[in-house]
Amino acid sequence: MLPFSLSARTWGNPLTALFTSTSAVCVTGLSVVDVGKFYSFWGQFIIVLLVQVGGLGYMTVTTFLLLLLGRKFRLKDKLALQQSLDASGIAGAVPLLKSIVATTALFEITGIFLLLFVFVPDLGWSQGLWFALFHSVNAFNNAGFGLLSDSFVRYVNSPVLNFIITFLIIWGGMGYQVIQELYLWIGNRLSKYPLRRDFSVHFRVVTSTTIFLLILGTALLFFTEHHNPGTLAPLNFPDQVMAAWFQSVTTRTAGFNTINNGELTVAGLFISIILMFIGASPGGTGGGIKTTTLRILANSTRSALQGREEVICYKRQIPLPLILKAIGVLFGSFMVICISAILISLSQPNIDFDSILFEVVSAFATVGLSTGITASLTPLSQLIIITTMYVGRVGVILLMSAILGDPKPTSIDYPEQNLLVG
């Protein structure tokens, strides 16, 4: 909110600054102002830094800075880092952190280089380089901040931009563990004496579910929107498929758009809401309930229909605590979205409920897409969206655990009781 961050060189509105910084740290991308016009270069630079910190995670950034300063790690520092990165052991936490930072740098620098071919011809070298850096960082970290008023609508016919942005979004959303496992597999296959190396269940679940959702989302959005004059109808067939593909990818918590979300059909809005709610994968830079949660719930449903008491995935049994956690994530996420949507509907009854629901799910899943109502939100509605973005980024289960504390151990076992279900 300082004057040097704003194009007008005046003090900014504290609520606007809070909304923007929350959206950046939560890698969402929602904004009540036009980022490219409202903020100066330094304001935009601060947004990029916040997005980078939000994407990498607080513990990762803090620990990496301490490594650069040469500080030695105490046992509790290593334990905190190990829990933050979900590493298998304390010894492997620091090397994993270094590989995460290196992977992020590799993808973002590659994105910057490729995006130069898009922005430099249109904007010149200095501005084109800044646009390439800004959008590459936002794309890989699955944040939807853009410096153009229409996001990427003007580039709906550009295969280069569509491919680069979706490439960064997908890999950023799948998570560092998946990228690292694929890297190790490729290195093993290219070695002189390759060893037998099977992919983990996590890798298989994330990749297969991601591919399925991307293809299904593209097909559904194409068939629901190809006759809509406000979205895909004016485009030729290849561009329609490309725009549907981009929309399917960006709803997985990225926030960019090449078509006007406010012109989507009701069916298109509903499909986008479902894809946003599912979101990206654990360990990635996106939000939502995550692809692994969806897969566990789907396999649990299949086991219930088959009359089986265990949940199997790729010939491995899913532990009961993971199933309960998936159910908790689904129920908690649903409740947060319902409460937020109801509160905003009460405070602004003049806005259509489908637009409000779209905005709330976008905020909770840290997506950043909007039908165009963000700038018209009242201060109360903005505070609700801020809270929703924070809860969505931190996670419902983790937030409730932090508030309630660890459960007290007990040796009491209660008798079972059957209930009528379904």
Secondary structure, 3 states (H helix, E strand, C coil): CCHHHECCCCCCCHHHHHHHHHHHHCCCCCCCCCHHHHECHHHHHHHHHHHHHHHHCHHHHHHHHHHHCCCCCCHHHHHHHHHHHCCCCCCCHHHHHHHHHHHHHHHHHHHHHHHHHHHHHHHCHHHHHHHHHHHHHHHHCCCCCCCCCCCCHHHCCCHHHHHHHHHHHHHHHHCHHHHHHHHHHHHHHHCCCCCCCCCCHHHHHHHHHHHHHHHHHHHHHHHHHCCCCCCCCCCCHHHHHHHHHHHHHHCCCCCCCCCCHHHCCHHHHHHHHHHHHHCCCCCCCCCCCCHHHHHHHHHHHHHHHHCCCCCEECCEECCHHHHHHHHHHHHHHHHHHHHHHHHHHHHCCCCCHHHHHHHHHHHHCCCCCCCCCHHHCCHHHHHHHHHHHHHHHHCHHHHHHHHHCCCCCCCCCCCCCCCCCC
